[in-house]
Amino acid sequence: MRPAAARRSAGEALSRHAWGDAYAILSDGDRHHPLAPDDLERFALAAHMIGKDPESDDLWTRAHHAWLSDGEVSRAVRCTFWLGVNLVVSGRWAQSAGWLARGRRLLDATQQGSVEEGYLLALEGLQRYLAGHAVDAKAAADEALTFATRFSDPDLQTFAMVTIGESRIRLGGAGEGIRLLDEAMIAVTAGEVSPIVSGLAYCAVIAACHEIFDLRRAKEWTAELSRWCAAQQEQVPYRGVCLAHRVEIMRLQGDWSDAVDEANQACRWLASLPSVRSADAAYYQLAELHRLRGEYGDAEQAYRTASGFGQTAQPGLALLLLAAGDTGAAERAIRTALDGASDQGARCRILPAFVEVMLAAGTIEVARTAAAELAAAAERLRAPLLTAISEHMTGAVLLAAGDARSAQAVLGHAVATFRELDAPYDAARARLLIGLACRETGDEVTARLEIEAAKSLFLELGAAPDLLRAEELELKATTRAASLLTVRELEVLRHVAVGKSNRAIADDLFLSEKTVARHLSKIFIKLGVTSRSAATAYAHQHNLV
């Protein structure tokens, strides 16, 4: 194919986001004729979008040198930006810093104040944010945004706004930060920015939503990312984030069977790629699903695989140890995890499990302190999901401390929010605790209703360990009720429960009616009821018939 024809074909493929086709055309052209600098840039983009990052880096480097040879310093500096971004995102910090320094050296006094200076500031902001320096990141991104505004550059504006939004969230301004991210995403969904900026923005906003427990926004932007990825042919980057977060949302919404299938597919696909970025998150979500379904061997293996890819296996692994009965190991593991969680988002993801483990270990005051920290974070973020999780943990602590009535009220709020968020598993767990609280206050009727409702949800979800616990609680209630009565009193109650009169009971049990009446009087006192119908209801509720 002649160079001009190849250039047109490559341009057409890029315009319809056929990245594999564009890569093949440009690769073929590069073998026959050295590509022009702008074609090298397009070649680098196509290579990046099909997951060939090392080759993409080489192509951005070639484009950089080609522009320098042509005397186009500003275009050469722009290449350092794209190269620096890919390097820092993939964890090659020193190389990214080196390219940033080169870009700044190339922008001599006559070129300062150009839009490229804004791009280098944006790269600095990203580097500083990923290094954990949110204040410096915001300062650099703020400067970059002024250049974007001056030059009306949508890529630079979106990139800078995303970093500012992320930094504001990290600095405690969740409301302002998420508003900036929403505004930045308007340019993305309108198709106003380049593919790399679009992909990075989607990943950033979804990660931010999860950091502040904004489930509704996370669902919305994950769905948008799914649609965007579907329009990119043979795309590899950014899709992994979409898959991992999609699985997490499916888990929260109770679509566990489909979530397991999706997680397995995501793990296989991501692990097969040259770069395993996002495979760790996918394996962690798979492990969580296995744990919740009681598939402990598969869960342990998936946690180990996630850890091998760089993802922390906590708090899931600690909860797995707790479920397996090793409370001591669970306590040590979750303490280590919490000690290592430095920022608020990370601590909020560890604290609920920490409370559960501490309560299982019998250290109620430690659990109370952790629940209070979680409640304070929920108050700051005002995210419904985190608020409901916090109320769930607070309710669990109150129940363990013997304040069942207060626990009922707090847990009731949690259940209502979980229902609004369509989080059935979390709602069922909270309802189970409400059942226990009602039992503690002597309201066995409501207790049984709550436990039965929770059991039904666990059965529907396939939450085998929780279902077993609910069934054990029902059995304990039956055993407790039966233990209140003598064998003869149980016989009398069973006859009453099927509608027999005192005379009929006396005939069946070879007793006098007076004796039957005396037994009934004792039954009423022991069960705290005042009528035959109430005794009948009690018998059915406690499986005594």
C-alpha positions in Angstrom: 0.0 0.0 0.0 1.3 3.4 -1.0 2.2 5.7 2.0 -0.6 8.2 1.2 -3.2 5.4 0.9 -1.9 3.7 4.1 -2.1 7.1 5.9 -5.7 7.5 4.8 -6.6 3.9 5.8 -4.9 4.3 9.2 -6.8 7.6 9.8 -10.1 5.9 8.9 -9.4 3.0 11.3 -8.5 5.4 14.1 -11.6 7.5 13.5 -13.8 4.4 14.1 -11.6 3.3 17.0 -10.5 0.2 15.2 -7.2 0.1 17.1 -6.1 -3.3 15.9 -6.6 -2.4 12.3 -4.8 1.0 12.7 -1.9 -0.8 14.4 -1.6 -3.3 11.6 -1.7 -0.7 8.9 0.8 1.6 10.6 3.1 -1.3 11.5 3.1 -2.5 7.9 3.8 1.1 6.7 6.6 1.5 9.2 8.3 -1.6 7.8 8.4 -0.2 4.3 8.8 3.5 4.9 9.9 5.4 8.0 6.7 7.0 9.4 6.3 10.8 9.8 6.3 12.1 13.4 2.5 12.6 13.5 2.0 9.0 12.2 4.4 7.7 14.8 2.2 9.4 17.4 -0.9 7.7 16.0 1.1 4.4 15.9 2.0 4.9 19.6 -1.7 5.5 20.4 -2.9 2.4 18.6 -0.2 0.3 20.2 -1.3 1.6 23.7 -4.9 0.9 23.0 -4.3 -2.7 22.2 -2.2 -3.3 25.2 1.3 -3.1 23.7 2.7 -0.7 26.2 6.4 -1.4 25.7 6.1 -0.8 22.0 3.9 2.2 22.6 6.7 3.7 24.8 9.2 3.1 22.1 7.0 4.8 19.5 6.4 7.8 21.7 10.2 8.0 22.1 10.7 7.8 18.3 8.1 10.5 17.7 9.8 12.7 20.3 13.1 12.4 18.5 11.5 12.8 15.1 9.9 16.1 16.1 13.2 17.3 17.6 14.9 16.5 14.3 12.2 18.6 12.5 12.8 21.5 14.9 9.3 21.1 16.4 10.2 21.4 20.1 6.6 21.9 21.3 5.4 18.7 19.6 8.4 16.8 21.0 7.5 18.1 24.5 3.9 16.9 24.0 5.3 13.4 23.4 7.2 13.5 26.7 3.8 14.1 28.4 2.1 11.0 26.9 5.2 9.0 27.6 5.6 10.3 31.1 1.9 9.5 31.9 2.1 5.9 30.8 5.4 5.4 32.7 4.1 6.7 36.0 0.7 4.9 35.7 2.6 1.7 35.2 4.8 2.4 38.2 8.0 3.5 36.5 8.5 6.6 38.5 12.1 7.4 37.8 11.7 7.2 34.1 8.6 9.4 34.2 10.4 12.0 36.3 13.3 11.9 33.8 11.0 12.6 30.8 9.3 15.5 32.8 12.7 17.0 33.4 13.7 16.7 29.8 10.4 18.4 28.7 11.1 21.3 31.0 14.6 21.7 29.7 13.4 21.8 26.2 10.9 24.5 26.9 13.4 27.4 26.9 12.7 31.0 27.8 11.2 31.7 24.4 8.7 28.8 24.7 7.6 29.2 28.3 4.0 30.1 28.6 2.9 27.7 25.8 0.2 25.0 26.3 3.0 22.4 26.5 4.0 24.0 29.8 0.5 23.3 31.1 0.9 19.6 30.0 4.1 19.3 31.9 2.4 20.8 35.0 -0.4 18.2 34.5 2.1 15.4 34.4 3.8 16.7 37.6 0.3 16.9 39.3 -0.3 13.2 38.4 3.1 12.1 39.6 2.6 13.9 42.9 -0.9 12.6 43.4 0.1 9.0 42.8 3.0 9.5 45.2 0.5 10.5 47.9 1.3 14.3 47.9 -2.2 15.6 47.4 -1.5 19.2 48.3 1.4 19.5 45.8 -0.6 17.6 43.2 -3.5 20.0 43.4 -1.2 23.0 43.2 0.4 21.7 40.0 -2.9 20.8 38.5 -4.4 24.2 39.4 -1.6 25.8 37.4 -2.2 23.4 34.5 -5.9 24.3 34.5 -5.0 28.0 33.9 -3.1 27.0 30.8 -6.0 24.8 29.6 -8.4 27.7 30.0 -6.1 30.1 28.2 -5.6 27.8 25.2 -9.0 26.2 25.2 -7.5 22.7 25.3 -10.1 20.1 26.3 -7.5 17.3 26.9 -5.5 19.4 29.3 -8.6 20.8 31.0 -10.1 17.4 31.7 -6.7 15.9 32.8 -6.1 18.8 35.2 -9.7 18.8 36.6 -9.5 15.1 37.3 -6.3 15.5 39.3 -7.7 18.5 41.2 -10.9 16.5 42.0 -9.0 13.5 43.2 -6.7 15.7 45.3 -9.7 17.5 46.9 -11.2 14.2 47.9 -7.9 13.0 49.4 -7.7 16.2 51.3 -11.1 15.8 52.9 -13.2 17.8 50.4 -15.3 14.9 49.0 -18.2 17.1 47.9 -16.1 19.6 46.0 -13.9 16.9 44.6 -16.7 14.7 43.2 -18.4 17.8 41.7 -15.1 18.6 39.8 -14.9 15.0 38.6 -18.5 15.0 37.4 -17.8 18.2 35.4 -14.6 16.7 33.9 -16.5 13.7 32.8 -18.9 15.8 30.7 -16.1 16.4 28.2 -15.4 12.6 28.2 -19.0 11.5 27.6 -19.4 14.2 24.9 -16.4 12.8 23.0 -14.4 16.0 23.3 -11.2 14.4 24.6 -8.6 11.9 23.3 -8.9 8.1 24.1 -6.1 8.1 26.6 -7.5 11.0 28.6 -10.9 9.4 28.4 -9.7 6.1 29.7 -7.7 7.7 32.5 -10.6 9.9 33.5 -13.0 7.0 33.7 -10.6 5.0 35.9 -10.0 8.0 38.1 -13.6 8.9 38.7 -14.7 5.3 39.4 -11.8 4.8 41.8 -12.8 8.0 43.6 -16.4 6.9 43.9 -15.3 3.7 45.5 -12.9 5.6 47.8 -15.8 7.7 49.2 -18.3 4.8 49.1 -20.5 6.6 46.5 -22.2 3.5 45.2 -24.7 5.3 43.0 -22.1 7.3 41.1 -19.8 4.2 40.9 -22.6 2.3 39.2 -23.4 5.1 36.8 -19.8 5.7 35.7 -19.0 2.0 35.5 -21.9 1.5 33.2 -20.7 4.5 31.1 -17.2 3.0 31.0 -18.6 -0.3 29.9 -20.4 1.4 27.0 -17.2 3.3 26.1 -15.1 0.2 26.1 -17.6 -1.6 23.9 -17.1 1.1 21.3 -13.3 0.6 21.3 -12.3 -2.3 19.1 -9.6 -4.7 20.5 -9.0 -2.3 23.4 -7.0 -3.6 26.3 -6.2 -0.7 28.8 -9.0 0.6 31.1 -11.2 -2.4 30.4 -9.7 -4.2 33.5 -10.9 -1.5 35.8 -14.3 -1.7 34.3 -14.5 -5.5 34.8 -13.2 -5.5 38.4 -15.6 -2.7 39.5 -18.5 -4.2 37.6 -18.0 -7.5 39.5 -17.9 -5.6 42.9 -21.1 -3.8 42.1 -22.8 -7.0 41.0 -21.7 -8.6 44.3 -23.2 -5.7 46.3 -26.4 -6.0 44.4 -26.7 -9.7 45.0 -26.1 -11.0 41.5 -23.6 -13.5 42.8 -23.9 -16.3 40.2 -23.4 -13.9 37.3 -20.7 -12.1 39.2 -18.7 -15.3 39.7 -18.9 -16.0 36.0 -17.9 -12.4 35.1 -15.1 -12.5 37.7 -13.7 -15.8 36.3 -13.7 -14.4 32.8 -12.1 -11.1 33.9 -9.4 -13.0 35.8 -8.6 -15.3 32.8 -8.5 -12.4 30.4 -6.5 -10.0 32.5 -4.0 -12.7 33.6 -3.3 -13.6 29.9 -2.2 -10.0 29.0 1.4 -8.9 28.9 0.6 -6.4 31.6 -1.4 -7.8 34.6 -2.6 -4.4 35.7 -6.1 -4.7 37.3 -5.9 -8.6 37.5 -5.2 -8.2 41.2 -8.5 -6.4 41.8 -10.4 -9.0 39.7 -9.0 -11.9 41.7 -9.8 -10.1 45.0 -13.4 -9.8 44.0 -13.5 -13.4 42.9 -12.1 -14.4 46.3 -14.8 -12.3 48.1 -17.5 -14.1 46.2 -16.1 -17.5 47.0 -15.8 -16.6 50.7 -19.4 -15.3 50.9 -20.6 -18.5 49.2 -18.7 -20.7 51.7 -16.2 -21.9 49.1 -13.3 -21.4 51.4 -10.6 -23.3 49.5 -11.3 -21.4 46.3 -11.4 -18.2 48.2 -8.0 -18.7 49.8 -6.4 -19.5 46.4 -8.0 -16.4 44.8 -6.8 -14.2 47.7 -3.3 -15.6 47.3 -3.4 -14.9 43.6 -4.6 -11.4 44.1 -1.7 -10.9 46.6 0.8 -12.2 44.1 -0.3 -9.6 41.6 0.1 -6.9 44.2 -3.4 -6.5 45.7 -3.7 -6.6 49.5 -5.8 -9.7 50.5 -7.3 -7.8 53.4 -9.8 -7.5 54.9 -11.2 -10.5 53.0 -8.5 -12.9 54.2 -9.0 -12.0 57.8 -12.8 -12.6 57.5 -12.0 -16.0 55.8 -9.8 -16.9 58.8 -12.6 -15.9 61.1 -15.1 -18.0 59.2 -12.8 -21.0 59.4 -12.7 -20.6 63.2 -9.2 -19.3 63.6 -10.1 -16.1 65.5 -6.6 -15.5 66.8 -5.1 -15.5 63.3 -7.9 -13.3 62.0 -7.3 -10.8 64.8 -3.6 -10.6 64.1 -4.2 -10.2 60.4 -6.8 -7.5 60.7 -4.7 -5.5 63.2 -1.8 -5.6 60.8 -4.0 -4.5 57.9 -5.5 -1.6 59.9 -2.1 -0.5 61.1 -0.9 -0.3 57.5 -4.0 1.7 56.3 -2.8 5.3 56.2 -5.5 7.2 54.4 -9.2 7.5 55.3 -10.5 5.5 52.4 -8.2 2.5 53.2 -9.1 2.6 56.9 -12.9 2.7 56.1 -12.5 -0.5 54.0 -10.7 -2.3 56.9 -12.7 -1.0 59.9 -16.0 -3.0 59.3 -14.1 -6.3 59.3 -12.0 -5.1 62.2 -15.1 -4.5 64.2 -16.4 -8.0 63.4 -13.2 -9.7 64.3 -12.8 -7.8 67.5 -16.4 -8.7 68.6 -15.7 -12.4 67.8 -12.5 -12.1 69.9 -14.5 -10.6 72.8 -12.8 -7.3 72.8 -15.9 -5.1 72.8 -14.2 -1.8 73.8 -11.7 -2.1 70.9 -14.6 -2.8 68.6 -16.5 0.2 70.0 -13.5 2.5 69.3 -13.2 1.2 65.7 -17.0 1.6 65.1 -16.8 5.2 66.4 -13.9 6.0 64.0 -16.0 4.5 61.1 -19.0 6.6 62.2 -16.9 9.8 62.2 -15.7 9.0 58.7 -19.3 8.4 57.5 -20.4 11.7 59.0 -17.6 13.5 57.1 -18.2 11.8 53.8 -22.0 11.6 54.0 -22.1 8.6 51.7 -25.2 6.5 52.2 -23.4 3.2 51.7 -20.7 4.0 54.3 -23.3 5.4 56.7 -25.3 2.1 56.5 -22.1 0.1 57.0 -21.2 2.2 60.0 -24.7 1.8 61.5 -24.5 -1.9 61.0 -21.2 -2.1 62.9 -22.4 0.3 65.6 -25.5 -1.9 66.0 -23.4 -5.0 66.3 -21.3 -3.4 69.1 -24.4 -2.2 71.0 -25.9 -5.7 70.8 -22.6 -7.3 72.0 -22.5 -4.8 74.9 -26.1 -5.7 76.0 -27.9 -2.6 74.7 -30.3 -4.5 72.5 -33.0 -1.8 72.2 -30.5 0.8 71.0 -29.0 -1.7 68.6 -32.5 -2.3 67.1 -33.0 1.3 66.2 -29.5 1.8 64.6 -29.7 -1.5 62.7 -33.2 -0.5 61.4 -31.7 2.6 59.8 -29.0 0.5 58.2 -31.5 -1.9 56.7 -33.5 0.9 55.2 -30.5 2.4 53.5 -29.2 -1.0 52.3 -32.6 -1.6 50.7 -32.5 1.9 49.0 -29.1 1.0 47.6 -30.2 -2.4 46.5 -27.7 -4.2 48.6 -29.6 -7.3 49.7 -26.8 -9.3 51.4 -25.8 -6.4 53.7 -29.5 -5.8 54.5 -30.0 -9.5 55.4 -27.0 -9.5 57.7 -28.3 -6.4 59.5 -31.8 -8.0 59.8 -30.3 -11.1 61.4 -28.8 -8.9 64.1 -32.2 -7.2 64.5 -33.6 -10.6 65.1 -31.1 -11.3 67.8 -31.7 -7.9 69.4 -35.5 -8.5 69.5 -34.8 -11.9 71.1 -32.8 -10.2 73.8 -35.7 -7.9 74.6 -38.1 -10.8 74.7 -39.9 -10.0 71.4 -39.7 -13.5 70.0 -42.4 -12.9 67.4 -40.4 -10.1 65.6 -37.2 -12.0 66.2 -38.5 -14.9 64.3 -39.8 -12.8 61.4 -36.4 -11.0 61.0 -34.4 -14.2 61.2 -36.7 -15.9 58.7 -36.5 -12.9 56.3 -32.7 -12.9 56.5 -32.6 -16.7 56.0 -34.7 -16.4 52.9 -32.3 -13.8 51.4 -29.3 -15.9 52.3 -30.8 -18.9 50.6 -31.6 -16.8 47.4 -28.1 -15.4 47.3 -26.3 -18.6 47.9 -24.7 -17.3 51.1 -24.2 -20.7 52.7 -22.3 -19.7 55.9 -24.8 -17.0 56.8 -27.7 -19.3 56.0 -26.2 -21.9 58.3 -25.9 -19.3 61.1 -29.5 -18.2 60.6 -30.7 -21.9 60.8 -28.7 -22.4 63.9 -30.3 -19.4 65.5 -33.7 -20.8 64.7 -32.7 -24.1 66.2 -31.5 -22.4 69.3 -34.8 -20.6 69.7 -36.7 -23.9 69.3 -34.4 -25.7 71.8 -34.7 -22.8 74.3 -38.5 -22.8 74.1 -38.7 -26.5 74.5 -36.4 -26.4 77.5 -38.9 -24.2 79.4 -41.5 -26.9 79.5 -41.6 -30.4 80.9 -42.2 -33.4 78.6 -45.9 -33.6 79.7 -46.4 -29.8 79.2 -45.0 -30.1 75.7 -47.5 -32.9 74.9 -50.3 -30.7 76.2 -49.1 -27.7 74.2 -48.9 -29.7 71.0 -52.5 -30.9 71.4 -53.6 -27.3 72.1 -51.8 -26.1 69.0 -53.8 -28.5 66.8 -57.1 -27.2 68.2 -58.0 -29.9 70.7 -60.2 -29.1 73.7 -59.2 -29.9 77.3 -61.5 -33.0 77.3 -60.0 -34.3 74.1 -56.5 -33.7 75.4 -57.4 -35.5 78.7 -58.7 -38.5 76.7 -55.6 -38.7 74.5 -53.2 -38.4 77.3 -55.2 -40.4 79.9 -55.4 -37.4 82.2 -58.2 -35.7 84.0 -59.5 -32.4 82.6 -58.4 -30.7 85.9 -54.9 -31.9 85.3 -54.9 -30.6 81.8 -56.1 -27.3 83.0 -53.3 -27.2 85.6 -50.7 -27.9 82.9 -52.1 -25.2 80.7 -51.9 -22.7 83.5 -48.2 -23.5 84.0 -47.6 -23.4 80.2 -49.1 -19.9 80.1 -46.9 -18.6 82.9 -43.7 -20.1 81.5 -44.3 -18.9 77.9 -45.6 -15.5 79.0 -48.9 -15.8 77.2 -52.5 -15.4 78.3 -54.6 -17.5 75.9 -54.8 -20.7 74.0 -54.4 -18.8 70.7 -51.3 -17.1 71.9 -49.9 -20.4 73.1 -50.7 -22.0 69.7 -48.9 -19.1 67.9 -45.9 -19.5 70.2 -45.7 -23.3 69.5 -45.8 -22.7 65.7 -43.3 -19.9 65.8 -40.8 -22.1 67.7 -41.3 -25.3 65.8 -42.8 -27.1 68.8 -45.4 -28.8 66.7 
